[in-house]
Amino acid sequence: MKSTFQIAVFQGDGIGPEIMAPTVELLSGLATAGGYGLNFADAPAGAAHYRDTGESFPVASMEAARSADAILLSAMGLPDVRYPDGTEISPQIDLRKALTLFAGVRPITIRPGQPTPLATDKPVDFVLIRESTEGLFYTQGRGEVERDEARETLRITRAICEPLFKFAFDLAASRKAAGRGPGKVTCVDKANVFRAFAFFREMFDAEAAKHPGLEADHAYVDATALWMVERPWSFDVMVTENMFGDILSDLGAGLMGGLGLAPSADIGADHAVFQPCHGSAPDIAGQGVANPMAMILSAAMMLEWLGGRHGVPAMTADGARLRDAVDKVVAEARVLTRDLGGTAGTADVAAAVKEALA
């Protein structure tokens, strides 16, 4: 059984390095105590690297990502650093496409004591799965722009959607077995208007038929946005197209009180990237006030994924412990950064999570 794992680390831009450092420290401590190894290797990339070197994603960094057991990626991008055509520097999207990371996993969880705009005390715990390689992002950076019109291409393929839907139903089954959900998958689309989404739904239904022990239903994306606000506790696992998922995941983060508590993973057949949903916040970079919780929660997802993939129970357990430690810090509401209504700094929050782990 494998016991040592190579982790490619993309430090990110803006606050990226500030939230990555305590996360790696927490992971190192868990690995030492848990009897497994995590070897971290920096992989330069991003907007600052492009600004300084003219190269946004070195070949060596992509190779490091390909050969790693998992990829830990911090916030990327700077608003004032762009390619000549005006598009953003987005190594995270390059990774999704290059490594075929078709399942963008966005947990939406409202923890006890967590600030939320919802006027409810009902528990909210569901997962949004965003297809992350095609959809309306298919022609990203390659759309056609003329004087009087512009065109982008939405692409839906069987090669991506079939494993995507299998991933969604497998996740619903595992959540049901763990007591975290009823075992329901919702296909979010716009099949009443677009033929591409009717095709999307057809493949979803074919996969659903293979899982008679699970519930499957459908929802149009506009109605889903409404229901996420009105009754988010009714969802378990939802799966949707790239652009729809991009929008709904930010709505989910809003329900959670902000992006500071929003982790994510992009998972394919052979590779996975774990990163916070928020941006690089260059306006607060270097001040030591950034919220590291989304980065830490993303690292917890990495441990659970690695542990399950390689049969290392200690890693799976440590992922859950790390997530529970963040939950405890949020619930106690003593050590929170200012985006969550507190006054603590990055180091204070990381220390509180470490104490909660003890």
C-alpha positions as CSV (number, residue, x, y, z in Angstrom):
1,M,0.0,0.0,0.0
2,K,1.3,3.4,-1.0
3,S,2.2,5.6,2.0
4,T,4.0,8.6,0.6
5,F,2.4,11.1,-1.8
6,Q,3.7,13.8,-4.0
7,I,1.8,17.0,-3.9
8,A,2.3,19.7,-6.5
9,V,1.8,23.1,-4.8
10,F,0.8,26.2,-6.8
11,Q,1.3,29.1,-4.4
12,G,-1.0,31.5,-6.3
13,D,-1.2,35.2,-6.6
14,G,-2.2,38.0,-4.1
15,I,-3.1,36.3,-0.8
16,G,-2.4,32.9,-2.3
17,P,1.0,32.3,-0.7
18,E,-0.3,33.6,2.7
19,I,-3.1,31.1,2.9
20,M,-1.1,28.2,1.4
21,A,1.7,28.4,4.0
22,P,-0.4,27.6,7.1
23,T,-2.3,25.0,5.1
24,V,0.8,23.1,4.2
25,E,2.0,23.3,7.8
26,L,-1.3,21.8,9.1
27,L,-1.0,19.0,6.5
28,S,2.6,18.3,7.4
29,G,1.6,17.9,11.1
30,L,-1.2,15.6,10.3
31,A,1.0,13.4,8.1
32,T,3.7,13.1,10.7
33,A,1.2,12.1,13.3
34,G,-0.7,9.8,11.0
35,G,2.2,7.8,9.7
36,Y,2.0,8.7,6.0
37,G,4.1,11.1,4.0
38,L,3.3,14.2,2.0
39,N,6.1,15.6,-0.2
40,F,5.3,19.2,-1.3
41,A,6.9,20.5,-4.5
42,D,6.3,24.1,-5.6
43,A,5.1,24.6,-9.2
44,P,5.4,28.3,-10.4
45,A,2.5,29.6,-12.4
46,G,0.0,32.4,-12.4
47,A,-0.4,36.1,-13.1
48,A,2.5,37.4,-11.1
49,H,4.8,34.8,-12.7
50,Y,3.5,36.0,-16.1
51,R,4.2,39.6,-15.2
52,D,7.7,38.8,-14.1
53,T,8.7,36.3,-16.7
54,G,6.3,36.5,-19.6
55,E,5.3,32.9,-19.0
56,S,2.0,32.0,-17.2
57,F,2.4,28.3,-16.9
58,P,5.9,26.8,-17.4
59,V,6.1,23.4,-19.0
60,A,8.0,22.1,-15.9
61,S,5.0,23.1,-13.7
62,M,2.5,21.3,-15.9
63,E,4.7,18.2,-15.8
64,A,5.0,18.4,-12.0
65,A,1.2,18.5,-11.9
66,R,0.9,15.5,-14.2
67,S,3.2,13.4,-12.1
68,A,1.8,14.4,-8.7
69,D,-0.6,12.3,-6.7
70,A,-2.6,15.5,-6.1
71,I,-2.5,19.2,-6.8
72,L,-3.0,21.9,-4.2
73,L,-3.7,25.2,-5.8
74,S,-4.2,28.6,-4.1
75,A,-6.0,31.6,-5.4
76,M,-4.9,32.6,-8.9
77,G,-5.1,35.8,-11.0
78,L,-4.5,39.5,-10.7
79,P,-7.0,42.0,-12.2
80,D,-4.3,44.2,-13.7
81,V,-2.3,41.4,-15.3
82,R,-3.9,40.1,-18.5
83,Y,-3.0,38.4,-21.8
84,P,-2.8,40.8,-24.7
85,D,-6.3,39.9,-25.8
86,G,-7.6,41.0,-22.4
87,T,-8.4,37.6,-20.9
88,E,-7.3,36.5,-17.4
89,I,-4.3,34.4,-16.5
90,S,-6.0,31.2,-15.3
91,P,-3.7,28.2,-14.7
92,Q,-6.5,26.5,-12.8
93,I,-8.6,26.4,-16.0
94,D,-5.6,25.2,-18.0
95,L,-5.2,22.4,-15.5
96,R,-8.8,21.4,-15.8
97,K,-8.6,21.1,-19.6
98,A,-5.1,19.6,-19.8
99,L,-5.8,16.9,-17.2
100,T,-9.5,16.4,-18.1
101,L,-10.8,17.3,-14.6
102,F,-14.4,16.9,-15.6
103,A,-16.0,17.0,-12.1
104,G,-15.9,20.3,-10.3
105,V,-16.9,19.5,-6.7
106,R,-18.3,22.4,-4.7
107,P,-19.6,21.5,-1.2
108,I,-22.3,23.8,0.2
109,T,-22.5,23.5,3.9
110,I,-23.9,25.8,6.5
111,R,-22.3,25.0,9.8
112,P,-23.6,25.7,13.3
113,G,-22.8,29.3,14.1
114,Q,-21.9,30.1,10.6
115,P,-23.1,33.5,9.3
116,T,-25.6,33.1,6.5
117,P,-28.2,35.4,4.9
118,L,-30.8,32.6,5.2
119,A,-33.5,33.0,7.8
120,T,-33.5,29.3,8.8
121,D,-31.9,27.0,11.3
122,K,-32.3,23.9,9.1
123,P,-29.1,22.1,8.3
124,V,-27.8,22.7,4.8
125,D,-25.3,20.1,3.3
126,F,-25.3,19.5,-0.4
127,V,-22.7,19.2,-3.2
128,L,-22.8,21.0,-6.5
129,I,-20.9,19.2,-9.2
130,R,-19.9,21.4,-12.1
131,E,-18.7,19.9,-15.4
132,S,-15.4,21.7,-15.7
133,T,-13.9,21.2,-19.1
134,E,-16.4,22.1,-21.8
135,G,-19.9,23.6,-21.8
136,L,-19.9,27.3,-22.5
137,F,-16.2,27.5,-21.5
138,Y,-15.3,25.3,-24.5
139,T,-14.0,28.1,-26.7
140,Q,-12.5,30.1,-23.8
141,G,-10.0,32.6,-25.3
142,R,-10.9,31.4,-28.8
143,G,-14.3,32.9,-29.4
144,E,-14.9,34.7,-32.7
145,V,-15.3,38.5,-32.5
146,E,-16.3,40.6,-35.5
147,R,-17.4,44.2,-35.8
148,D,-21.1,43.6,-35.2
149,E,-21.2,40.2,-33.5
150,A,-19.4,37.7,-31.4
151,R,-19.7,34.0,-31.0
152,E,-18.8,31.4,-28.4
153,T,-19.4,27.6,-28.7
154,L,-21.2,25.5,-26.0
155,R,-20.1,21.9,-26.3
156,I,-21.6,18.9,-24.6
157,T,-20.0,15.5,-25.2
158,R,-20.8,11.9,-24.3
159,A,-17.1,11.3,-23.5
160,I,-17.2,13.8,-20.6
161,C,-20.8,13.6,-19.5
162,E,-21.0,9.8,-18.9
163,P,-18.2,9.7,-16.4
164,L,-19.4,13.0,-14.9
165,F,-22.9,11.5,-14.2
166,K,-21.4,8.3,-12.9
167,F,-19.2,10.4,-10.5
168,A,-22.4,12.2,-9.3
169,F,-24.3,9.1,-8.6
170,D,-21.3,7.4,-6.9
171,L,-21.0,10.5,-4.7
172,A,-24.7,10.4,-3.7
173,A,-24.3,6.8,-2.8
174,S,-21.3,7.4,-0.6
175,R,-23.0,10.4,1.1
176,K,-26.1,8.2,1.7
177,A,-23.9,5.5,3.2
178,A,-22.3,8.0,5.5
179,G,-25.6,9.5,6.6
180,R,-25.0,12.8,5.0
181,G,-27.8,12.7,2.4
182,P,-30.8,10.8,1.2
183,G,-29.1,9.6,-2.0
184,K,-30.6,12.0,-4.5
185,V,-29.0,13.5,-7.7
186,T,-30.5,16.5,-9.4
187,C,-29.7,17.3,-13.0
188,V,-29.7,21.1,-13.5
189,D,-30.1,22.2,-17.1
190,K,-32.1,24.2,-19.6
191,A,-33.4,21.3,-21.6
192,N,-36.7,23.1,-22.4
193,V,-34.8,25.6,-24.6
194,F,-31.5,24.1,-25.9
195,R,-31.1,20.8,-27.7
196,A,-27.6,20.5,-26.2
197,F,-29.2,20.3,-22.7
198,A,-31.8,17.8,-23.8
199,F,-28.8,15.7,-24.9
200,F,-27.2,16.4,-21.4
201,R,-30.4,15.2,-19.7
202,E,-30.8,12.1,-21.8
203,M,-27.3,10.9,-20.7
204,F,-28.2,11.7,-17.1
205,D,-31.3,9.6,-17.3
206,A,-29.4,6.7,-18.8
207,E,-27.0,6.8,-15.8
208,A,-29.8,7.2,-13.3
209,A,-31.3,4.0,-14.6
210,K,-28.2,2.1,-13.4
211,H,-28.8,3.2,-9.8
212,P,-32.3,2.1,-8.8
213,G,-31.4,2.6,-5.1
214,L,-30.9,6.3,-5.6
215,E,-33.4,9.1,-6.5
216,A,-32.9,11.2,-9.6
217,D,-34.7,14.3,-10.6
218,H,-34.4,17.4,-12.9
219,A,-34.5,21.1,-12.4
220,Y,-34.1,24.1,-14.8
221,V,-31.2,26.3,-13.8
222,D,-33.3,29.4,-13.2
223,A,-35.6,27.5,-10.8
224,T,-32.6,26.0,-9.1
225,A,-31.2,29.4,-8.3
226,L,-34.6,30.3,-6.7
227,W,-34.8,27.0,-4.7
228,M,-31.2,27.3,-3.5
229,V,-32.4,30.4,-1.7
230,E,-35.8,29.3,-0.7
231,R,-35.1,25.6,0.3
232,P,-31.4,24.7,0.0
233,W,-31.8,21.8,2.5
234,S,-33.9,19.9,-0.2
235,F,-30.8,19.3,-2.3
236,D,-28.2,16.4,-1.9
237,V,-26.1,16.2,-5.1
238,M,-26.7,18.4,-8.1
239,V,-24.8,18.2,-11.4
240,T,-24.7,20.8,-14.1
241,E,-22.9,22.4,-17.1
242,N,-19.8,24.5,-16.7
243,M,-21.2,28.0,-16.9
244,F,-24.3,27.2,-14.9
245,G,-22.1,25.6,-12.2
246,D,-19.8,28.6,-12.2
247,I,-22.7,30.8,-11.3
248,L,-24.5,28.5,-8.9
249,S,-21.4,27.8,-7.0
250,D,-21.0,31.5,-6.1
251,L,-24.6,31.6,-5.1
252,G,-23.9,28.6,-2.8
253,A,-20.9,30.5,-1.4
254,G,-23.2,33.4,-0.6
255,L,-25.5,31.1,1.3
256,M,-22.5,30.0,3.3
257,G,-21.7,33.6,4.3
258,G,-19.0,34.2,1.7
259,L,-16.3,32.7,-0.3
260,G,-14.0,32.5,2.7
261,L,-15.6,29.2,3.6
262,A,-16.0,27.8,0.1
263,P,-13.6,24.9,-0.8
264,S,-13.5,23.1,-4.1
265,A,-12.0,20.2,-6.0
266,D,-11.7,19.5,-9.7
267,I,-11.5,15.7,-10.2
268,G,-10.8,13.5,-13.2
269,A,-10.1,9.9,-13.8
270,D,-6.4,10.2,-12.9
271,H,-5.8,13.6,-11.4
272,A,-7.4,16.1,-9.0
273,V,-6.8,19.7,-8.1
274,F,-8.0,21.2,-4.7
275,Q,-8.4,25.0,-4.3
276,P,-10.5,27.6,-2.6
277,C,-13.3,29.1,-4.6
278,H,-12.3,32.7,-3.8
279,G,-10.0,35.0,-5.7
280,S,-6.6,36.4,-4.9
281,A,-7.8,39.6,-3.2
282,P,-4.7,41.7,-4.1
283,D,-6.1,44.6,-2.1
284,I,-5.4,42.8,1.2
285,A,-2.3,40.9,0.1
286,G,0.6,41.1,2.5
287,Q,-1.5,42.4,5.4
288,G,-1.9,39.0,7.2
289,V,-5.7,39.3,7.3
290,A,-6.8,36.8,4.7
291,N,-9.2,34.0,5.6
292,P,-7.3,30.7,5.2
293,M,-10.4,28.5,5.9
294,A,-11.4,27.7,2.3
295,M,-7.8,26.7,1.5
296,I,-7.7,24.5,4.6
297,L,-11.1,22.9,3.8
298,S,-9.8,22.3,0.2
299,A,-6.8,20.5,1.7
300,A,-9.2,18.4,3.8
301,M,-11.0,17.4,0.6
302,M,-7.6,16.4,-0.8
303,L,-6.8,14.1,2.2
304,E,-10.2,12.4,1.9
305,W,-9.8,11.9,-1.9
306,L,-6.2,10.5,-1.5
307,G,-7.2,8.3,1.4
308,G,-10.2,6.8,-0.5
309,R,-8.3,6.4,-3.8
310,H,-5.3,4.7,-2.2
311,G,-6.9,2.9,0.7
312,V,-5.2,4.9,3.5
313,P,-7.8,5.2,6.3
314,A,-5.6,7.5,8.3
315,M,-5.7,10.1,5.5
316,T,-9.5,9.8,5.1
317,A,-9.9,10.3,8.9
318,D,-7.5,13.2,9.0
319,G,-9.5,14.9,6.2
320,A,-12.6,14.6,8.3
321,R,-10.8,15.8,11.4
322,L,-9.5,18.9,9.6
323,R,-12.9,19.7,8.3
324,D,-14.4,19.3,11.8
325,A,-11.7,21.5,13.3
326,V,-12.7,24.3,11.0
327,D,-16.3,23.7,11.9
328,K,-15.4,24.0,15.6
329,V,-13.6,27.3,15.1
330,V,-16.5,28.8,13.1
331,A,-19.1,27.6,15.6
332,E,-17.2,29.1,18.6
333,A,-16.9,32.4,16.7
334,R,-14.0,33.5,18.8
335,V,-11.3,33.6,16.2
336,L,-12.7,34.7,12.8
337,T,-11.3,37.0,10.1
338,R,-13.1,40.2,9.2
339,D,-15.0,38.7,6.3
340,L,-16.8,36.5,8.8
341,G,-17.4,39.4,11.3
342,G,-14.2,39.0,13.4
343,T,-10.9,40.7,13.8
344,A,-8.4,37.8,13.7
345,G,-5.6,37.5,11.2
346,T,-4.6,34.6,9.0
347,A,-2.1,33.2,11.5
348,D,-4.6,33.5,14.4
349,V,-7.2,31.4,12.5
350,A,-4.6,28.8,11.4
351,A,-3.5,28.5,15.1
352,A,-7.1,28.1,16.2
353,V,-7.6,25.3,13.7
354,K,-4.4,23.6,14.9
355,E,-5.6,23.8,18.5
356,A,-9.0,22.4,17.5
357,L,-7.2,19.4,15.9
358,A,-5.3,18.7,19.1
